[in-house]
Amino acid sequence: MRIEIARMHAVVKQAVVAVSFVVLLFALGCGIIPPRPAWEEPPPPPIENAIVDADLLHRVTLPNGVRLILLEDHRLPRMALGMTLARGAGSVDPEYAGVADLATEVMQRGAGERDALQLAKFVEDAGASLGVSSGWDTTTISVSGLSEDRPLLLEVLTDVAFRPRFDEAEFNKAQAEQQASIVGAQDDPATLVRWHALQTLFPDHRYGKPRTGTAESVAGINVEMTRAYWEDRFIAENVVLWAVGDFSAKTLIQDLRRLFGELGAGDQIPGIPATPAQTPTSRRIVIVDKPDLLQARIIVAHEGIARTESTRIAVDLMNNALGGSGFSSRLMRTIRSNEGLTYGVGSGFSLRSQPGPFSVSTFTRVAKVRRVVDLIFAEMTAIQNDRPVDEAELRKFIGYNVGRFGLSLETSDAVLTSLVDLEIHGLSEDSLDTYRARVREVSIEDIADAAKLRLHPDRAAIIILGPAEVLVPELEDLGEIEVRQP
């Protein structure tokens, strides 16, 4: 009995020693084995603060209705300021397409007491810059320079806004330059096919002509039309004054109130007329005959959505999956990666105050045009029906949009530009702060609805730049073909 008890004590002692040894090794190992590298750890949850520090953003509406948006940023001794009007090239009669671009070009060529050379020298000597431009929905004057030159920048801004010269000699130069630019652009296949696509979708609407106009429409514009373009739209109701950079908001508000507080109201020029609810209403095929082209340009297009469309985020995500995200998109994967038929293909919605076009654009060898057209329609149909966006794609493109959104607002200038855009289109002031959350709220069902409601492969127009003699036989079974000359 004593022998058995002794043996049991020996076994227990050995077990205790063994366990102690293992514990010792583990303790030593904890000191020897390094922790996992940071890049192998899961990422921390994102910190999503407000886009703009509320103490640095100032919004004021003057008694006459002029709106001010000022964003202070004191990191560098520079500032930019300007004004944006809530009317642009889309508010012009199609017959005079191009007058907005001409007007804004001439406005940079003399204002107040300074002619074109004197104004350019005055701005350049201060190390400043001046720009006047028009978009479909807006017309903008911008000046930038050192913060200490704020009085000079304000002088330039008010001269160009209130006292543009519209000298006839400068108008004639600008008109000739714009016509030459339009003629030159017709040699670019991508530009030429895009112009014909617009004409096909919007034949009687301002969107049916390029924003810069055509050679014919620009030829019919005179200097008084450019003056009228500006004067008719420069009314208090349309004006958003803005500034970003190193300045005292209190002082600048006083300056702007003094300079723009008496700007009067006027008869409002209508904005962009409504576009057709459906365009085209049935399949249209247009071949722009270019017999010498070895690579054809292809656009498949129909009506899109407005900038203020409530389902825009779901539509964006759907388009990312279809063709709006480069190599991650279905169109690129199918037509380039799998079939090797193009170097690039993309899709997108042109967002304006009225619905602009949705389009898929690409190019390929003339002999492969029909195959590419079939693949485009196959992908548009698949995303609506048998291959809708799945959970993995949705997560990927939610991350893509959230990440891209942050990169697009890295600078104060970019933030201010977005704030002005929201103001012009009457969108909520907190749209930037809520954007990421709204993206994450989009569901599979939302994407499916967007694809079914916003894609129309059954009636989309097909516009092709290439040799008609070869292309017509390849496409005639798709519908009636119109052949145009460039």
C-alpha positions as CSV (number, residue, x, y, z in Angstrom):
1,M,0.0,0.0,0.0
2,R,2.8,2.4,0.9
3,I,4.5,1.5,-2.4
4,E,1.4,2.5,-4.4
5,I,1.0,5.8,-2.5
6,A,4.6,6.6,-3.2
7,R,4.2,5.9,-6.9
8,M,1.1,8.2,-7.0
9,H,3.1,11.0,-5.4
10,A,5.8,10.5,-7.9
11,V,3.3,10.7,-10.8
12,V,1.7,13.8,-9.4
13,K,5.1,15.4,-8.9
14,Q,6.1,14.7,-12.5
15,A,2.8,16.1,-13.8
16,V,3.2,19.3,-11.8
17,V,6.8,19.7,-13.2
18,A,5.5,19.1,-16.7
19,V,2.7,21.6,-16.4
20,S,5.1,24.2,-14.9
21,F,7.5,23.6,-17.8
22,V,4.8,24.2,-20.4
23,V,3.7,27.3,-18.6
24,L,7.3,28.6,-18.5
25,L,7.7,27.9,-22.2
26,F,4.5,29.7,-23.0
27,A,5.5,32.7,-20.9
28,L,8.9,32.8,-22.7
29,G,7.2,32.4,-26.0
30,C,5.0,35.4,-25.4
31,G,8.2,37.5,-25.1
32,I,9.9,35.9,-28.1
33,I,7.1,35.7,-30.6
34,P,6.3,39.2,-32.0
35,P,2.7,40.4,-32.2
36,R,0.9,40.2,-35.6
37,P,1.9,43.0,-37.9
38,A,-0.6,45.9,-38.2
39,W,-1.5,45.2,-41.8
40,E,-2.8,41.7,-40.8
41,E,-5.1,43.2,-38.1
42,P,-8.7,44.0,-39.1
43,P,-9.1,47.7,-39.9
44,P,-10.5,50.0,-37.2
45,P,-14.0,51.3,-37.7
46,P,-14.0,54.4,-39.9
47,I,-14.2,57.8,-38.1
48,E,-16.6,59.9,-40.0
49,N,-16.7,63.4,-38.6
50,A,-18.7,66.3,-40.1
51,I,-17.2,67.3,-43.5
52,V,-17.0,70.9,-42.5
53,D,-16.2,72.5,-39.2
54,A,-19.3,74.5,-38.3
55,D,-17.2,77.3,-36.9
56,L,-15.5,77.8,-40.2
57,L,-18.5,77.7,-42.5
58,H,-20.7,80.8,-42.8
59,R,-24.0,81.1,-44.7
60,V,-25.7,84.5,-45.1
61,T,-28.6,85.7,-47.2
62,L,-28.6,89.4,-47.9
63,P,-31.9,91.4,-47.9
64,N,-32.0,91.5,-51.7
65,G,-31.7,87.7,-51.9
66,V,-28.0,87.3,-52.7
67,R,-26.7,84.2,-51.0
68,L,-23.2,83.9,-49.4
69,I,-21.3,80.7,-48.6
70,L,-17.9,81.3,-47.0
71,L,-15.5,78.6,-45.8
72,E,-12.4,79.7,-43.8
73,D,-9.2,77.8,-44.1
74,H,-6.2,79.6,-42.5
75,R,-3.5,77.0,-43.3
76,L,-2.2,79.0,-46.2
77,P,-2.2,82.7,-46.9
78,R,-4.4,82.4,-50.0
79,M,-8.0,82.7,-50.9
80,A,-10.4,82.2,-53.8
81,L,-13.7,84.0,-54.2
82,G,-16.3,84.4,-56.8
83,M,-19.9,84.1,-57.8
84,T,-22.0,81.5,-59.4
85,L,-25.3,82.2,-61.2
86,A,-28.1,79.7,-61.2
87,R,-28.4,79.9,-65.0
88,G,-26.1,78.5,-67.7
89,A,-25.8,77.3,-71.2
90,G,-29.0,75.3,-70.9
91,S,-31.1,78.4,-70.6
92,V,-30.3,79.6,-74.1
93,D,-32.4,79.1,-77.2
94,P,-30.8,76.2,-79.3
95,E,-30.6,78.5,-82.3
96,Y,-27.9,80.5,-80.4
97,A,-26.1,77.5,-78.8
98,G,-22.6,78.7,-77.8
99,V,-23.6,82.2,-76.6
100,A,-22.9,81.3,-73.0
101,D,-19.3,80.1,-73.7
102,L,-18.7,83.2,-75.9
103,A,-20.0,85.6,-73.3
104,T,-17.9,84.2,-70.5
105,E,-14.8,84.2,-72.7
106,V,-15.3,87.9,-73.7
107,M,-16.0,88.8,-70.0
108,Q,-12.4,87.9,-69.3
109,R,-11.1,90.3,-72.0
110,G,-11.8,93.6,-70.4
111,A,-13.8,95.0,-67.5
112,G,-14.2,98.5,-66.0
113,E,-11.5,100.8,-67.0
114,R,-9.2,98.0,-68.2
115,D,-9.1,96.5,-71.6
116,A,-8.1,92.9,-72.2
117,L,-4.3,93.4,-71.9
118,Q,-4.6,95.8,-68.9
119,L,-6.9,93.4,-67.1
120,A,-4.7,90.5,-67.7
121,K,-1.6,92.4,-66.6
122,F,-3.4,93.7,-63.5
123,V,-4.3,90.2,-62.4
124,E,-0.9,88.7,-63.4
125,D,1.2,91.3,-61.6
126,A,-0.6,90.4,-58.3
127,G,0.1,86.7,-58.9
128,A,-3.6,86.2,-59.0
129,S,-5.9,84.4,-61.5
130,L,-9.3,85.1,-63.1
131,G,-11.7,82.7,-64.7
132,V,-15.2,83.0,-66.2
133,S,-17.0,79.9,-67.3
134,S,-20.4,78.4,-68.0
135,G,-21.9,75.0,-67.4
136,W,-25.3,73.7,-68.4
137,D,-26.8,75.0,-65.2
138,T,-24.4,77.7,-64.0
139,T,-22.2,80.7,-64.9
140,T,-19.3,81.4,-62.7
141,I,-16.7,84.1,-62.1
142,S,-13.7,83.1,-59.9
143,V,-10.7,85.0,-58.7
144,S,-7.9,83.7,-56.5
145,G,-4.6,85.1,-55.0
146,L,-2.9,86.0,-51.8
147,S,-5.1,86.8,-48.8
148,E,-3.4,90.2,-48.4
149,D,-4.7,91.1,-51.9
150,R,-8.3,90.7,-50.9
151,P,-9.2,94.3,-51.9
152,L,-7.7,93.7,-55.4
153,L,-9.5,90.4,-55.8
154,L,-12.8,92.0,-54.9
155,E,-12.1,94.8,-57.3
156,V,-11.6,92.4,-60.2
157,L,-14.7,90.4,-59.2
158,T,-16.9,93.4,-59.1
159,D,-15.5,94.9,-62.3
160,V,-16.1,91.7,-64.2
161,A,-19.6,91.2,-62.7
162,F,-20.9,94.8,-62.9
163,R,-18.8,96.3,-65.7
164,P,-17.8,93.8,-68.3
165,R,-16.8,95.7,-71.5
166,F,-17.8,93.3,-74.2
167,D,-15.5,95.1,-76.7
168,E,-16.5,94.2,-80.2
169,A,-12.9,93.6,-81.3
170,E,-12.4,91.1,-78.4
171,F,-15.8,89.5,-79.3
172,N,-14.7,89.0,-82.9
173,K,-11.5,87.3,-81.8
174,A,-13.3,85.0,-79.4
175,Q,-15.9,84.1,-81.9
176,A,-13.3,83.1,-84.5
177,E,-11.4,81.1,-81.9
178,Q,-14.6,79.3,-80.8
179,Q,-15.5,78.5,-84.4
180,A,-12.0,77.1,-85.1
181,S,-12.2,75.0,-81.9
182,I,-15.5,73.5,-83.0
183,V,-14.2,72.7,-86.5
184,G,-11.1,71.2,-85.0
185,A,-13.1,69.1,-82.5
186,Q,-14.9,67.4,-85.4
187,D,-11.7,65.6,-86.3
188,D,-11.8,63.8,-82.9
189,P,-13.9,60.6,-83.4
190,A,-15.0,60.5,-79.7
191,T,-16.2,64.1,-79.8
192,L,-18.0,63.7,-83.1
193,V,-19.9,60.6,-82.2
194,R,-20.9,62.2,-78.9
195,W,-22.3,65.2,-80.7
196,H,-24.4,63.0,-83.0
197,A,-25.7,61.0,-79.9
198,L,-26.9,64.3,-78.4
199,Q,-28.6,65.3,-81.6
200,T,-30.3,61.9,-81.8
201,L,-31.6,62.0,-78.2
202,F,-32.6,65.7,-78.0
203,P,-33.3,66.9,-81.6
204,D,-35.4,69.9,-80.5
205,H,-33.9,70.6,-77.1
206,R,-30.9,72.7,-76.1
207,Y,-29.2,69.4,-75.0
208,G,-29.2,68.4,-78.6
209,K,-26.3,70.7,-79.4
210,P,-22.8,70.9,-77.8
211,R,-22.5,73.3,-75.0
212,T,-20.0,75.3,-77.1
213,G,-22.5,75.4,-79.9
214,T,-22.0,74.5,-83.6
215,A,-20.1,76.4,-86.2
216,E,-23.4,77.6,-87.6
217,S,-25.0,78.7,-84.3
218,V,-21.8,80.5,-83.2
219,A,-21.7,82.4,-86.6
220,G,-25.2,83.7,-85.8
221,I,-24.2,85.3,-82.5
222,N,-23.3,89.0,-82.2
223,V,-21.7,90.9,-79.3
224,E,-25.0,92.3,-78.1
225,M,-26.3,88.8,-77.6
226,T,-23.3,88.0,-75.3
227,R,-23.9,91.1,-73.3
228,A,-27.6,90.3,-73.0
229,Y,-26.8,86.7,-71.9
230,W,-24.9,88.1,-68.8
231,E,-27.1,91.1,-68.0
232,D,-30.4,89.1,-68.2
233,R,-29.1,86.5,-65.8
234,F,-27.2,88.7,-63.4
235,I,-30.0,89.3,-60.9
236,A,-30.0,88.9,-57.1
237,E,-32.2,85.8,-57.1
238,N,-29.6,83.9,-59.2
239,V,-26.4,84.9,-57.3
240,V,-24.4,82.8,-54.9
241,L,-21.3,84.5,-53.7
242,W,-18.6,82.2,-52.3
243,A,-15.1,82.3,-50.8
244,V,-12.7,79.8,-49.4
245,G,-9.3,80.3,-47.8
246,D,-7.5,82.6,-45.3
247,F,-9.9,85.5,-44.5
248,S,-12.0,86.9,-41.7
249,A,-15.6,85.9,-42.5
250,K,-17.0,88.9,-40.6
251,T,-14.9,91.4,-42.7
252,L,-15.6,89.6,-46.0
253,I,-19.4,89.6,-45.3
254,Q,-19.2,93.3,-44.8
255,D,-17.4,93.7,-48.1
256,L,-19.8,91.6,-50.0
257,R,-22.8,93.3,-48.5
258,R,-21.4,96.7,-49.5
259,L,-20.6,95.6,-53.0
260,F,-23.6,93.3,-53.9
261,G,-26.3,94.4,-51.4
262,E,-27.9,96.8,-53.9
263,L,-28.0,94.3,-56.8
264,G,-31.6,94.4,-58.0
265,A,-34.1,91.8,-59.0
266,G,-35.2,91.4,-62.6
267,D,-37.3,89.3,-64.9
268,Q,-36.1,85.7,-64.4
269,I,-34.8,83.9,-67.4
270,P,-36.4,80.4,-67.5
271,G,-34.0,77.6,-66.7
272,I,-33.5,74.5,-68.8
273,P,-36.8,73.3,-70.4
274,A,-38.0,69.9,-69.6
275,T,-36.5,67.1,-71.6
276,P,-38.6,64.2,-73.1
277,A,-39.7,61.6,-70.6
278,Q,-38.5,58.9,-73.0
279,T,-35.9,59.4,-75.7
280,P,-35.9,57.6,-78.0
281,T,-39.3,56.1,-77.7
282,S,-38.3,53.2,-80.0
283,R,-35.0,51.9,-81.3
284,R,-32.9,54.3,-83.4
285,I,-29.8,53.4,-85.2
286,V,-27.6,56.1,-86.6
287,I,-24.4,55.5,-88.5
288,V,-22.1,58.5,-89.1
289,D,-20.3,57.6,-92.2
290,K,-16.5,57.7,-91.9
291,P,-15.2,55.3,-94.6
292,D,-11.5,55.6,-93.5
293,L,-11.9,54.6,-89.9
294,L,-10.5,51.2,-88.9
295,Q,-11.8,51.5,-85.4
296,A,-15.5,52.4,-85.0
297,R,-16.8,54.5,-82.1
298,I,-20.0,53.2,-80.4
299,I,-22.5,54.9,-78.2
300,V,-25.6,53.3,-76.8
301,A,-27.8,55.9,-75.2
302,H,-31.2,57.0,-73.9
303,E,-32.6,59.5,-71.3
304,G,-31.0,59.6,-67.9
305,I,-31.9,61.2,-64.5
306,A,-31.8,64.7,-63.1
307,R,-29.2,65.9,-60.5
308,T,-32.0,66.1,-57.9
309,E,-33.3,62.5,-58.5
310,S,-34.2,61.0,-55.1
311,T,-32.9,57.6,-56.1
312,R,-29.6,58.9,-57.5
313,I,-27.4,57.0,-55.1
314,A,-29.0,53.6,-56.0
315,V,-28.7,54.5,-59.6
316,D,-25.0,55.4,-59.1
317,L,-24.3,52.1,-57.5
318,M,-26.1,50.2,-60.2
319,N,-24.1,52.1,-62.8
320,N,-20.8,51.3,-61.0
321,A,-21.6,47.6,-61.4
322,L,-22.6,48.0,-65.0
323,G,-19.9,50.2,-66.4
324,G,-19.1,53.1,-64.2
325,S,-16.2,51.8,-62.2
326,G,-13.4,51.0,-64.7
327,F,-12.0,47.5,-64.5
328,S,-14.4,46.5,-61.7
329,S,-17.4,46.9,-63.9
330,R,-19.2,44.2,-65.8
331,L,-18.9,45.8,-69.2
332,M,-15.1,46.2,-68.9
333,R,-14.8,42.6,-67.7
334,T,-16.9,41.2,-70.5
335,I,-15.9,43.3,-73.5
336,R,-12.2,44.0,-72.6
337,S,-11.0,41.3,-70.3
338,N,-13.0,38.3,-71.5
339,E,-13.5,39.1,-75.2
340,G,-10.5,41.4,-75.9
341,L,-12.6,43.7,-78.1
342,T,-11.7,47.1,-76.7
343,Y,-9.2,48.9,-74.5
344,G,-12.0,50.7,-72.7
345,V,-15.7,50.9,-72.2
346,G,-17.8,52.8,-69.7
347,S,-21.3,53.9,-68.8
348,G,-22.7,56.9,-67.0
349,F,-25.5,59.3,-66.3
350,S,-24.9,63.0,-67.1
351,L,-26.5,64.8,-64.1
352,R,-28.0,68.2,-64.8
353,S,-31.1,70.1,-63.6
354,Q,-33.1,68.3,-66.3
355,P,-32.3,64.7,-67.1
356,G,-29.4,64.4,-69.4
357,P,-28.3,61.3,-71.3
358,F,-27.4,57.9,-70.1
359,S,-24.8,56.4,-72.3
360,V,-22.4,53.5,-72.8
361,S,-19.3,54.5,-74.8
362,T,-16.6,52.4,-76.4
363,F,-14.6,51.6,-79.6
364,T,-13.6,48.5,-81.4
365,R,-12.5,47.1,-84.8
366,V,-15.0,47.7,-87.5
367,A,-15.5,44.0,-88.0
368,K,-16.4,43.5,-84.3
369,V,-19.0,46.3,-83.9
370,R,-22.0,44.0,-84.0
371,R,-20.5,41.7,-81.4
372,V,-19.8,44.6,-79.0
373,V,-23.3,46.1,-79.5
374,D,-24.8,42.7,-78.6
375,L,-22.6,42.4,-75.5
376,I,-23.6,45.9,-74.3
377,F,-27.3,45.0,-74.6
378,A,-26.7,41.6,-73.0
379,E,-25.1,43.2,-69.9
380,M,-27.8,45.9,-69.7
381,T,-30.5,43.1,-69.8
382,A,-28.6,40.8,-67.4
383,I,-28.3,43.4,-64.6
384,Q,-32.1,43.9,-64.9
385,N,-33.0,40.2,-65.0
386,D,-31.0,37.0,-64.6
387,R,-27.8,38.5,-63.1
388,P,-28.8,41.3,-60.8
389,V,-26.3,43.0,-58.5
390,D,-25.6,40.6,-55.6
391,E,-24.5,41.2,-52.0
392,A,-20.8,40.9,-52.8
393,E,-21.0,43.5,-55.6
394,L,-23.2,45.8,-53.5
395,R,-20.7,45.7,-50.6
396,K,-17.8,46.3,-53.0
397,F,-19.4,49.3,-54.7
398,I,-20.6,50.8,-51.4
399,G,-17.0,50.8,-50.3
400,Y,-15.9,52.2,-53.7
401,N,-18.3,55.1,-53.4
402,V,-17.6,55.9,-49.8
403,G,-13.9,55.9,-50.4
404,R,-14.1,57.9,-53.6
405,F,-16.3,60.4,-51.8
406,G,-13.7,61.1,-49.2
407,L,-11.0,61.5,-51.8
408,S,-13.1,64.0,-53.7
409,L,-13.3,66.3,-50.7
410,E,-9.6,66.4,-49.7
411,T,-9.3,70.1,-50.2
412,S,-11.3,73.0,-48.9
413,D,-11.8,74.2,-52.5
414,A,-13.4,70.9,-53.4
415,V,-15.7,71.1,-50.3
416,L,-16.8,74.6,-51.2
417,T,-17.5,73.6,-54.8
418,S,-19.8,70.9,-53.6
419,L,-21.6,73.2,-51.2
420,V,-22.2,75.7,-54.0
421,D,-23.5,72.9,-56.2
422,L,-26.0,71.8,-53.5
423,E,-27.2,75.4,-53.1
424,I,-27.7,75.9,-56.8
425,H,-29.7,72.7,-57.1
426,G,-31.8,73.3,-54.0
427,L,-30.5,70.2,-52.2
428,S,-30.1,69.8,-48.4
429,E,-27.3,71.6,-46.7
430,D,-26.3,68.4,-44.8
431,S,-26.1,66.3,-48.0
432,L,-22.3,66.0,-47.6
433,D,-22.5,64.9,-44.0
434,T,-25.2,62.3,-44.6
435,Y,-23.9,61.0,-48.0
436,R,-21.9,58.0,-46.6
437,A,-24.8,56.8,-44.4
438,R,-27.2,57.1,-47.3
439,V,-24.9,55.0,-49.5
440,R,-24.7,52.3,-46.9
441,E,-28.5,52.2,-46.6
442,V,-28.9,51.2,-50.3
443,S,-30.3,47.6,-50.5
444,I,-30.2,44.9,-53.2
445,E,-33.8,45.7,-53.9
446,D,-33.0,49.4,-54.5
447,I,-30.3,48.4,-57.0
448,A,-32.7,46.0,-58.8
449,D,-35.4,48.8,-59.0
450,A,-32.8,51.2,-60.4
451,A,-31.7,48.8,-63.1
452,K,-35.3,48.1,-64.2
453,L,-36.5,51.7,-64.1
454,R,-33.4,53.5,-65.5
455,L,-32.0,51.1,-68.2
456,H,-33.8,50.6,-71.5
457,P,-32.0,48.2,-73.7
458,D,-35.2,47.5,-75.6
459,R,-35.3,51.1,-77.1
460,A,-31.8,52.6,-76.6
461,A,-30.4,54.5,-79.5
462,I,-27.3,53.1,-81.2
463,I,-24.9,55.7,-82.6
464,I,-21.8,54.5,-84.5
465,L,-19.0,56.4,-86.2
466,G,-17.5,54.3,-88.9
467,P,-17.8,53.0,-92.5
468,A,-21.5,52.8,-93.3
469,E,-20.9,50.4,-96.3
470,V,-19.6,47.8,-93.9
471,L,-21.8,48.5,-90.8
472,V,-25.2,48.8,-92.4
473,P,-25.4,45.1,-93.3
474,E,-24.2,44.1,-89.9
475,L,-26.8,46.1,-88.0
476,E,-29.9,46.2,-90.3
477,D,-31.7,43.4,-88.5
478,L,-31.8,45.5,-85.3
479,G,-34.0,48.2,-86.9
480,E,-34.1,51.0,-89.4
481,I,-30.8,52.7,-90.0
482,E,-30.2,56.4,-90.6
483,V,-26.9,57.2,-92.3
484,R,-25.5,60.6,-91.7
485,Q,-22.5,62.5,-93.0
486,P,-20.1,63.9,-90.3
